[in-house]
Amino acid sequence: MQPTHNTLSENIRAQSVELLNKHLAAAIDLHSQVKQAHWNVRGPGFIAIHELFDKVAGEVEGYSDLIAERARGLGGAAHGTVQVAAENSFLVPYPLTVADEQEHVFAVSASLAAFGQSIRDAIGQTATLGDPTTSDLFTEVSRGVDQQIWLVESHGAPKK
């Protein structure tokens, strides 16, 4: 940990940075998964879903920045390389053989949901640690992820 005038104890800051880096790895992975879908989607709704996935990827990239910058603000390091993300992401690997738009919609929404669930868990963990600011950051990311799930799932085939 780097010296800082932040008034949280070093122990709290270190635990928050650990959670932030866990989610930074997953956010980087999630971004690449959504770009994988963006590049490979096919079907009658191609252009709408292709453009949607690009927007979702942009939102996820923004979450990465928020998470990394908070880790630095707490005096920690942001571990944001692709190698670190590949090693530490808790997301299920994206299926590389998917081409059908509905399969991509399902896979992307499932990855978003897994990321969102872990983010919600981190809200409580950081609040319990005594770091309400990081908890608030995770709440902001959670709201955004929920909206992205809604937008992606809106392109799914309706259940009969």
CORDA-V611310 format. One record per helix or strand. SS is the DSSP state (H for helix, E for strand). FROM is the first residue (numbers start at 0). LEN is the number of residues. If there is no record, write none. Layout:
ss	from	len
SS	FROM	LEN
SS	FROM	LEN
//
This chain:
ss	from	len
H	9	31
E	41	1
H	45	28
H	81	7
E	99	1
H	100	29
H	131	22
//
